[in-house]
């Protein structure tokens, strides 16, 4: 399984800004459109925006990549950052529970990201 290095950077960036339960799912076989989902959440709208800013900054700085598009930043309850080969989902905690992407895509393998992102 080969996942984009930038996805590992995104997961680490979210975790460093205290994103809640940051996970990475390998989506290449399950979805076929993207290689990975990074899913995290914030406790309030301000933290969601901070997480989005930090992910964008770190991925640009460490992997020289910018998102193709960013959706949902206006209300900041579910922000989707599309990098083409991976997608970052930053949820407000309550919405993450409601949509439960990890359960929806429970067939997609979870990827250990912490050691690879910092190493």
CORTA-V488525 format. One line per field, one symbol per residue. ss: DSSP state (H for helix, E for strand, - for the rest). phi: phi as a letter, one per 20 degrees, with the letter a starting at -180 (. if undefined). burial: b if it has 16 or more other C-alpha atoms within 10 Angstrom, else e. Layout:
ss=???
phi=???
burial=???
This chain:
ss=----HHHHHHHHHHHH---EEEEEEE---------EEEEEEE--HHHHHHHHHHHHHHHHHHH-----EEE------EEEEE---EEEEEEEHHHHHHH-HHHH-----E---HHHHH-
phi=.ddfgfffffffffffemfelfccdedgefdmdcebddcbbdfbfffgfffffffffffffeclccffbcdnfgeldbdddednebcddddfgfffffelgffgdfeeffdfdffffee
burial=eebeebbbbbbbbbbebbbbebbbbbbbebeeebbbbbbbbbeebebbbbbbebbbbbbbeebeebbeebeebeebbbbbbbbebbbbbbbbbeebeeeeebeebeebbbbebeeebee
